[in-house]
Amino acid sequence: MATAEADPEVHTNLMQAVVLEQYGDEENLKIESIPWPKITADQVLIRVQAASVNPIDWKIRQGMLKWIIPAQLPATLGFDVAGEIAEVGYSAKQQGWNVGDQVMAFSDQALGGGYAEYIAVDSKVIVAKPGGCSFEEAAAIPLAATTAWKALVKLGQLHAGDDVLINGASGGVGTYAVQIAKALGANVTAVCSLDNHQLVRELGADDTIDYHATQFTRVGRTFDIVFDAVSKSSFHECRRILKPQGHYIATLPSVESVGMSMISRFQKQSCHVVLARPDGDILKSLTALANEGKLRTVLDTVFPLNEVAAAHRKSEGGHVVGKIVLHVSNEMPDEKSQPEQ
């Protein structure tokens, strides 16, 4: 038998979920009643309280990534969730997970599945929700913060004392990147609009650059790591501000970045494209930072699930400060979940 423990309220029933019927604009996202998922021995079923919206979601929706991430539609998007465990598989139970545990997860499903009242995920991709976070704040962390951690720590080989430049520092990935770099002892230069300089300084940035006034690729300084969290530059443009053994990291693959990532293996300066995948160990490191008060979520807007189309439109429009989150539970989000005005 796959499950060892279940919430008595969970039974064979229908749940509300956002379903993508076909590729196209945000109006193709429909709220439908579908069967809630059945779990295997290694999985847990999470009653989703909140799920975040990431740019990859609307890129999948538009069909931009169908050659990279093949999809069998209809499907449900959403890689980030936070909620409570409603059912536990036998093996997951042996790892210490129980019904009622509050968790966050980076979904290991092909297209996510998080825009729904319930989601089944492998127990290896969940962690306990940080104690000081609301469900909305926790749901924003997994994909974006994992991207930032992998870029800086895994690819950039960040060490205390390194000089790090983060482009797009006020965005979803960028706000986490600033905090991670600072927590690990780096000297952080944040590139964003002047309106967001105070925010990124509060997050830990030592210096700021207004991209409207200054082209960051032409500043008279060099950096150990240049992390372009919004992929608005190129390795070629950034080489002049990289130290002799510096690392350039982008979040979106391009012909140049893929080619240079291969060529730069034989050069001192390196080029990387970061691709985030579910990683329980990284999530544990992020949770530790959050519990220590060194990592927090900046919420731009919290939308109810039935306004998912509006959430996608806002994300596509750019200039999002921090993260966009969907409130999935029927209960109202607590005041702590609302973005500061």
N, C-alpha and C positions, 0 to 999 in steps of 0.2 A: 504494500500500500504506500502511495507516494507521500501522504501527509501524516504527520505525527500529532499535529495540534491545529485547531481551527477556531476562529471566532464563531460563536453560535449564530451570529447574525448573518454570516456569510453562507450562502447556499446557492444552488443552481438557479441563477436568475439573470436578468439583463442589467446592464450598466449603461450610463451615459458616456459617450466618447465622441471626440472629434474625428470624423472619418474623411480622408482625402479620396474622393471617387476617381478623379482624373487629374493629370497635370494641368496647371494653369494658374489663374489669379486666385486671390484669397477667398473669393466667393465659392470656390470649389471645396472649402472646408465646411462640412455639415455636421451638426449635432445629431447623432443617431443612437438608438438603443441596440446594443450588441451583447452577445454572451460575455460574461466576465471570464478571464483566463483561468485555465486549470494549470496547476503547478506540478513540477517533477520533484523528486526527492531532494535535489540540490537547490531548489528555488524557494523563495518566499513570495507571498501575495501581499502587496502593499495597497492599503486604502489611501489613495492619493489625496493629500490636502492641497498641494500646490505643485505646479510644473512650470519650468521656465521656457521662454522663447529664445532661441538662438538663431543667428543668420543662416546656419545650415538648414534649419527647418524650412524657411521659405525658398531656399535654393533647391532643396529637394522638391518642394511643392511646385515650383516653376518648371521642373524637369531639367534644371541645369546640371544636376549630378547623376542623371540616370545611367550614364555610361560608367560611372565610378561606383555608385551605390544602386544596383538594380533593384527595382521595387515591384512587388506584385500588388497592384491596387485592386480593390480599396485597401487602405492601410491607415494607421494612426501614427502621427508624428510625436516628437517630444522625447529628448534624451535625459532630461533632468527631472527628478521628482523628489518630493519629501512627503512623508506621511507616517502612518502607523501600520505595523505588520498585522494582517488579518488572518493569515494562514501560513504554516511553516512546514516545509518538507522534512522528511525524516533526517536526511543528512545535514540539512541546515540547522535542525534542532540540536544535533550533536555538537554543532559549532557554537551553541550558546544563544541562538536567536529564539525569541518567544513572541507569542501573540501579544500585541499591545506595545511592543518596543517602538519608539519613535526613531525613524531612520531617514537618511537621504541616500539617493542612488544615482549612478550614471548607468542608464539602461544599456544592456548588452543585446537588445533586439536590433535587427537590421535598420529599422527606421525609427526606433525609439519606443513608441507606444505610450508615452507619458501623458498625453492629452486625454485622459480617461479617469474614471472613478477608481479603477483598479488596474494594477500592472503586476505581471509576474517577472521577476528577475532572479538571476543567480545570486546566491548569498555572498559570493566573492566580490560583488560590485556594490554592496551596501555598507554603510557605516552608521553608527549611532549619530543622531542629529546633535550638532553642537549645542551645549546647554543654554547659551545665551541667545540663540537664534530662534526667530519665529519660523514656521513652516515655509513662509514665502521667502524669507532670507536664505534658508537652507537650500531650498529648491534651486536657487540661482547659482549655487556654488559648483556642482560637479563638473560639467563640461568646460565652462569658461575658466575656472581656476585650475583644472587639470591641464588645460591648454597652456596657461601661463607657467605652471610649475614645470611641465615637460620642456617648454621652450627655454626657460632660464636655467633650470637645474640639469636636465638630461642633455639637452643639445648645447646650451651655452656654457655648461660646466662652471656655473657661477660659484665664486668664492668670496668670502668676506673681504671687503676693500676694493672689489671690482667697481669700475665705472660703467654704469648701465644706462642706456637711453631707451625709453619706451615711447613709441609713437602711437597715438590713439589712447593715451593714458587715462582718459575719462570714460572710456567705453566699457563694455562688459568684461572683456578679457583684460583690458588695460588697467582697470581699477584693482583687480586682483594682482596683476603683475607688479604694480608699484608696491603693494603691501608685501608680497612674497620677497621681492628683491631687497626691500628695506629690512624685513625680518631676518634675512640671511646675511645682513651686514654690508650690502652694497651701497654705493653712492649713486643715487637715482636722479636722473634728469627726465622730466615728464614733458612730452609734447602734446599740447591740446589747445583749445581756444582759450583766450584770456578769461572768459567767463568762468572757466572751470579750474583756474589756477589755484584758488583757495582750497577747493575740494581736494585736488591731488596733493597739495602740501599737507593737508590734514591726514591724508592717507600715508604720508611718509616721504614724498618727493623732496629732495634737497634743492633742486633747481627746476625751473620751468621755462619752456619755450612756447611762444604764441605762434602757431603755424601760419596764421594770417600775416604776421609781420616778419617772420624769419624762416628761411628755408633751412630746416634742421640738418640737411645733408651738407651744408656749407658753413656750419659753425666752426670756429677755430679751435676745436678740441677733439680728442680722440677717445674712443670707448672700447672696453673689453667686449661688451655685448650691445648690439643694436637690435632691439626686438620691435619689429613693425607689426603691432597687433591688429592693424587695419589694412595691411598690405598696400600702402599707397606709395611705396618707394621700390627701389630695386637694389640688388647686391652691387651692381655697377655704380650706382649713385652713392651708395653708402661706404664703399671701400675707402674713400678719402677720410672718413671719420672713424674707421676701425683701426685699432692698434695692430701691430704687425701680426699678432696671433689671435686677432679678434674674431668674434662670431656674429654673423648676420642671420636673423631668423625671421621668416615671414609666416603668415597664417594661411595664405592661399597659394596653391601651386600655379605657376605660370611656366611658359616654355623656357624663359630665361632661368627662373629659380630652380626648376628641375634639372636643367642642363648644368647650371653652375654648381648645384649641390653635388653632382657627380665629379665635375672637374676639380672642385675645390678640395676634394679628398687628398689631392696631391699638392695642395698649396697650404701656406701657413694661415692665411685668412680663410674662414670657412663660411659656406652658405647652406642654410637649412630651411626646410618647410616643415612646420610642426603639424602633425595630425594626431588629434587627441582620441584615445580609445579608453574604454573603461579600465580602470586600474585601481584596485582596492588599496594597494600600498600608498599610492599618491593621495587617495581620499583620506586615509588615516593621517598622513602628514598635514593635510589641509585642516582636518578636524582639530588636530593638536594646536595649530596656529590659532584657529578660531577660539578654542577654549582658553587659550592664553591671552586673548584679547588683541592678537596681532593681525587678525584677518576678519574683516566685516564686509557685508554686502551693501552696495549702494543700489537702492531701488529707484528706478525711473518711474515706472507705472505698474500697478497691479490691476489686471483686467479679470472680470469673471469669465468662466470657461465659455459661456455663450457669446462673448465678444472677442473670440479668437481671431476673427478676420481683422478687427481693428488693431489687435496686438501685432499681427503680421504687417499691416500697413505702416504702423509706427516703426517697427524694426527695419523695414525696407527703406523708410525715409531717411535713415541715418540720423546722426546727431543725438543718439540715445546716450544719456548719462547713466552709466551703470547698467542695470539689468531690467528687462521686462519679464513679468511673471504672471501666470494664469492662476487664479484662485479656483480650485476644483471642487472642494467640499461645499456642501450646501450651507454650512455655517459661515457667518461673516468673518473676514480676517480680523485678527486683533489689531488694536491701534498701532502696536509696534511694527506691524507689517506695512503701514502706509508710508510712502516716501515723504521726507521732510519738505516743507514748502519753502 
